[in-house]
Amino acid sequence: MEKRIKKYLLFLENLKFEEMEAPELERVRSEMERQIGFFQHERLIHLIVTVTFALLTLISLFASIFSQELMCAALTLLLFILLIPYIRHYYILENSVQKMYGYYDLAVRCLYNKHEVNIKYCFSEKESC
């Protein structure tokens, strides 16, 4: 998934939104909306998994503190080791989706400018058209 996100972000970065005609820009905007939806779903699933692992790690930590069993400590260590890659992956998903929002906002602003719609639509720090 990480390779797919990076490849898609590179694709968006290389697009010349300002030079696109309105129909092409609308197709790109529509595709971006669909891709953002896919990545948002992936992000939600990984958030649920990450929070579940974090809660299990905390429960295991408290169990190992109160029971002082070696197996509980081993379980806590194992869950903590598994939690680290989940946090990293969620971090990548979250930041990538935020970047996609910026590109989407840029595409919408450019589309409004092509149709000469006088609407202030600026939620992103990306260049304006």
Secondary structure, 3 states (H helix, E strand, C coil): CHHHHHHHHHHHHHCCHHHCCHHHHHHHHHHHHHHHHHHHHHHHHHHHHHHHHHHHHHHHHHHHHHHCCHHHHHHHHHHHHHHHHHHHHHHHHHHHHHHHHHHHHHHHHHHHHHCCCCCCCCCCCCCCC
